[in-house]
Amino acid sequence: MEAQDSYLLQQRATLNPYRVGASFMLQRLKWDVNPQSWRSRGVLRDWKDRYRDGKAVILCNGPSLLKVDFDLLQRKGVFCFGLNKINLLFDKTSFRPNCVVSVNGLVLEQNAAFYNQTDLPLFLDSYASAFVKGRPNVAFVHTNTFPRFARDCTVSMFQGFTVTYVAMQLAFHMGFRSVALVGADHTFASKGPANKTVVSGEKDESHFDPNYFAGGMKWQLPDLFQSEVAYTMARDMYAAFGGEVVNASVGGKLEVFERRDLADFLAA
């Protein structure tokens, strides 16, 4: 599957649903007969409900991530999901997330060297199986274009136009029912049509590291509206099972979730 297929299929679904459906089914069949599919499903089953009713923090990629008290996260020992190029933070702190989630094809290609050498548990879109070595700490996840919240991620899940939504589904799959987002600024310096692939400038002002997308890298402009639609599904699903997702980011423009101070979230 091409690097941008997951997003392009979502974009085009309302334009030609039959062609999109056929493309999805073909892609799905190819993945189902791939040995990495069955190995990854076993890994995902091992993670199911491992942290029943636990508490987790999702580290999003906005500039405000640098305002997070990582020493506090380490002291509390809370389970943390890192996203995409979280490894760019590693030279700034000794803190390490408990796992890393990445599903965008361009990001997967750009960060493949890290994914191939790290021992951290990885949850990567199945597209990455072409260039990231399958090993015990790696689960390749199948993503689709159907707008729903997957309580069990073993077979497939909706990308929701943002890796944060994928992480929220994985957190639910693992049994977490209390989740906080940090670094979820939900605003970008770069402007343009949602999901459009663009070429970066010399410095990235929209993420926590100026080299996140920089120096001519390709990346896709965010779809903030569709992301909010997905976030609303996640918020409501957690609430339906007696849980919650809160926004513990410093500033930013994400108001789908209740705002809460990170220290208060961890102390509760």
C-alpha positions as MATLAB code, in Angstrom:
seq = 'MEAQDSYLLQQRATLNPYRVGASFMLQRLKWDVNPQSWRSRGVLRDWKDRYRDGKAVILCNGPSLLKVDFDLLQRKGVFCFGLNKINLLFDKTSFRPNCVVSVNGLVLEQNAAFYNQTDLPLFLDSYASAFVKGRPNVAFVHTNTFPRFARDCTVSMFQGFTVTYVAMQLAFHMGFRSVALVGADHTFASKGPANKTVVSGEKDESHFDPNYFAGGMKWQLPDLFQSEVAYTMARDMYAAFGGEVVNASVGGKLEVFERRDLADFLAA';
ca = [
       0.000    0.000    0.000;
       1.311    3.491   -0.830;
       2.443    5.709    2.030;
      -0.584    7.996    1.907;
      -3.256    5.401    1.121;
      -4.869    5.347    4.567;
      -5.544    9.082    4.474;
      -6.398    9.221    0.776;
      -8.948    6.447    1.139;
     -10.612    8.403    3.942;
     -10.619   11.555    1.816;
     -12.091    9.851   -1.232;
     -14.670    7.676    0.489;
     -17.499   10.156   -0.197;
     -16.396   10.621   -3.823;
     -16.270    7.038   -5.032;
     -17.365    4.633   -2.285;
     -17.372    1.560   -4.558;
     -13.803    2.059   -5.725;
     -12.681    2.831   -2.191;
     -14.460   -0.273   -0.917;
     -12.811   -2.469   -3.530;
      -9.386   -0.992   -2.786;
      -9.892   -1.549    0.903;
     -10.953   -5.173    0.452;
      -7.931   -5.923   -1.747;
      -5.581   -4.280    0.747;
      -7.281   -6.168    3.569;
      -6.917   -9.554    1.846;
      -3.237   -8.939    1.171;
      -2.677   -8.162    4.828;
      -4.673  -11.145    6.081;
      -2.401  -13.605    4.261;
       0.772  -11.878    5.438;
       2.528  -13.874    8.217;
       3.160  -10.601   10.058;
      -0.599  -10.142   10.335;
      -1.041  -13.315   12.362;
       2.066  -12.721   14.459;
       0.905   -9.176   15.236;
      -2.581  -10.314   16.206;
      -0.993  -12.589   18.767;
       0.993   -9.673   20.173;
      -2.141   -7.527   20.338;
      -4.063  -10.295   22.106;
      -1.317  -10.413   24.727;
      -1.874   -6.693   25.412;
      -5.670   -7.018   25.734;
      -6.902   -5.784   29.128;
      -3.387   -5.994   30.599;
      -4.035   -2.731   32.493;
      -7.701   -3.135   33.346;
      -9.150    0.110   34.778;
      -5.679    1.669   34.798;
      -4.521    5.208   34.066;
      -2.423    6.306   31.058;
      -0.990    9.434   29.454;
      -0.738    9.988   25.694;
       2.177   12.202   24.667;
       1.045   14.194   21.641;
       3.437   16.075   19.390;
       2.595   19.765   19.812;
       5.131   22.356   21.027;
       3.534   22.306   24.508;
       4.902   18.782   25.006;
       8.119   20.499   26.106;
       6.194   21.982   29.059;
       5.346   18.550   30.477;
       6.891   17.567   33.818;
       8.528   14.332   32.705;
      10.093   13.849   36.147;
       6.552   13.724   37.544;
       5.565   11.060   35.003;
       8.612    9.015   35.973;
       7.943    9.338   39.705;
       4.313    8.316   39.307;
       5.223    5.405   37.040;
       2.192    6.062   34.841;
       1.973    4.207   31.527;
       2.780    6.615   28.662;
       2.114    6.304   24.955;
       4.631    8.078   22.722;
       3.550    9.033   19.211;
       5.296    9.117   15.838;
       8.704   10.802   16.277;
       8.709   10.927   20.063;
      12.329    9.738   19.863;
      13.320   13.310   18.915;
      12.684   14.089   22.579;
      15.158   11.511   23.854;
      18.221   13.772   23.751;
      16.406   16.275   26.000;
      15.338   13.949   28.825;
      15.983   10.519   30.297;
      12.235    9.885   30.228;
      11.053    7.156   27.885;
       7.456    6.222   27.002;
       6.207    2.698   27.600;
       5.381    2.235   23.933;
       5.268    4.142   20.633;
       2.358    4.382   18.177;
       2.674    5.498   14.544;
       0.344    4.989   11.572;
       1.033    7.701    8.987;
       2.946    6.312    6.016;
       5.229    9.310    5.582;
       6.159    9.361    9.265;
       6.786    5.620    9.254;
       9.180    5.930    6.331;
      10.989    8.949    7.788;
      11.436    7.363   11.220;
      12.104    3.789   10.101;
      15.688    3.750   11.407;
      14.457    4.326   14.965;
      11.660    1.781   14.654;
      14.142   -0.828   13.441;
      16.556   -0.408   16.347;
      14.447    0.389   19.428;
      13.440   -2.177   22.028;
      10.378   -0.157   23.046;
       7.037   -1.811   22.241;
       5.829   -0.479   18.885;
       2.353   -0.318   17.379;
       2.797    0.545   13.711;
       0.447    0.602   10.753;
       0.710   -2.538    8.649;
       2.209   -0.445    5.841;
       5.446   -0.403    7.855;
       5.814   -4.188    7.615;
       7.524   -3.609    4.248;
      10.508   -1.852    5.848;
      10.356   -2.377    9.626;
      11.503   -5.780   10.823;
       8.839   -7.822   12.587;
      10.048   -8.845   16.027;
       8.536   -9.542   19.472;
       8.246   -5.858   20.464;
       6.528   -4.862   17.211;
       2.807   -5.163   16.488;
       1.632   -4.115   13.040;
      -1.936   -2.840   13.255;
      -4.465   -2.841   10.444;
      -6.289    0.450    9.958;
      -9.457    1.093    7.974;
     -11.753    3.855    6.757;
     -14.840    2.995    8.796;
     -15.641    5.705   11.381;
     -15.945    3.757   14.593;
     -14.101    3.279   17.863;
     -12.457   -0.132   18.205;
     -12.666   -1.500   21.735;
     -10.621   -4.476   20.540;
      -7.756   -3.565   18.196;
      -6.707   -7.120   17.370;
      -8.208   -7.115   13.868;
      -8.541   -3.492   12.694;
      -9.203    0.082   13.755;
     -10.091    3.492   12.313;
      -7.251    6.011   12.012;
      -9.560    8.935   12.750;
      -7.259   11.349   10.848;
      -4.834   11.453   13.770;
      -2.469    9.033   15.491;
      -3.804   10.294   18.830;
      -7.135    8.599   18.099;
      -5.333    5.342   17.323;
      -3.502    5.599   20.651;
      -6.792    6.136   22.487;
      -8.202    2.969   20.928;
      -5.073    1.008   21.862;
      -5.292    2.360   25.415;
      -8.893    1.142   25.673;
      -7.834   -2.219   24.205;
      -5.201   -2.529   26.950;
      -7.813   -1.867   29.637;
      -7.070    1.759   30.492;
     -10.196    3.712   31.371;
      -8.634    6.983   32.513;
      -6.507    8.721   29.884;
      -4.900   12.162   29.747;
      -3.545   13.916   26.680;
      -0.506   16.197   26.915;
       1.050   18.161   24.071;
      -2.291   18.134   22.229;
      -2.126   21.714   20.945;
      -4.610   21.116   18.112;
      -3.314   24.140   16.216;
      -0.674   24.363   13.498;
       1.465   27.147   12.130;
       1.226   25.672    8.625;
      -2.077   26.351    6.886;
      -3.737   24.802    3.847;
      -6.291   22.196    2.710;
      -6.774   19.352    5.182;
      -4.790   16.183    4.399;
      -2.838   17.834    1.592;
       0.730   16.562    1.249;
       3.155   19.475    1.422;
       6.915   19.977    1.571;
       8.273   21.344    4.833;
      10.444   24.411    5.224;
      13.714   24.604    7.110;
      12.096   24.725   10.562;
       8.979   23.121   12.047;
       6.974   25.416   14.315;
       4.015   23.058   14.693;
       5.667   20.241   16.655;
       7.816   19.876   19.772;
      11.049   19.640   17.788;
      12.047   22.089   15.005;
      13.331   19.128   12.977;
      10.109   17.115   13.243;
       9.082   17.997    9.687;
      11.852   20.159    8.279;
      14.399   20.458    5.505;
      12.087   19.508    2.662;
      10.349   16.536    4.307;
       6.891   15.673    3.044;
       4.010   15.707    5.508;
       0.238   15.948    5.461;
      -1.593   18.986    6.748;
      -3.918   18.149    9.651;
      -7.646   17.656    9.371;
      -8.694   19.316   12.608;
     -12.436   18.972   11.995;
     -12.347   15.244   11.271;
      -9.957   14.756   14.176;
     -12.520   16.370   16.469;
     -15.216   14.044   15.125;
     -13.008   11.088   16.048;
     -12.116   12.586   19.415;
     -15.812   12.932   20.204;
     -16.314    9.219   19.484;
     -13.429    8.381   21.814;
     -14.695   10.674   24.573;
     -18.169    9.158   24.417;
     -16.916    5.556   24.303;
     -14.756    6.000   27.377;
     -17.662    7.667   29.190;
     -20.020    4.820   28.232;
     -17.714    2.404   30.060;
     -17.304    4.577   33.130;
     -14.014    6.097   31.989;
     -12.745    9.444   30.813;
     -10.324   11.175   28.475;
      -9.058   14.547   29.696;
      -6.878   17.215   28.141;
      -3.915   17.969   30.410;
      -2.057   19.969   27.772;
      -0.689   23.405   28.635;
      -2.648   25.764   26.395;
      -3.608   24.759   22.896;
      -7.042   24.770   21.261;
      -8.415   21.282   21.888;
     -11.681   21.681   23.791;
     -13.419   18.365   23.010;
     -12.174   16.970   26.315;
     -12.433   18.346   29.830;
      -9.347   20.317   30.842;
      -7.397   19.067   33.856;
      -3.987   19.714   35.331;
      -1.641   16.769   34.811;
      -0.636   16.626   38.469;
      -4.312   16.527   39.500;
      -5.006   13.753   36.992;
      -2.131   11.661   38.330;
      -3.063   12.285   41.968;
      -6.733   11.335   41.634;
];
